[in-house]
Amino acid sequence: MRRKPTHPGSIFLEDVMKPLNLSITETAKMLGVSRKTLSEFVNEKSALSPDMAIRISKATNTSAESWLNMQQKLTLWNASQHEPTNVIPFPIHDVMEG
């Protein structure tokens, strides 16, 4: 199976905060969020919210969609690790030909 996608919080920490030498406190203030909110995000304890994606996009001049796409890939990967076994496929051919 494909490798687990990187959490967007880890990417934000490594590619944005560290190169700019920004602390959690400084970054949280710049983003307009609490220190706890940012800490949980960069430490992979919480998922990226649409609100945080917009804040990061404004601060970094990147797209919110690119950040949300990272989160979506991770979320889907995590869900695929626990795929349900009780799903019965719909009879698609009958519907398509009807």
Secondary structure, DSSP 8 states (H G I E B T S, - for coil): -------HHHHHIIIIITTTT--HHHHHHHHTS-HHHHHHHHTTSS---HHHHHHHHHHHT--HHHHHHHHHHHHHHHHHTT--S------HHHHHH-
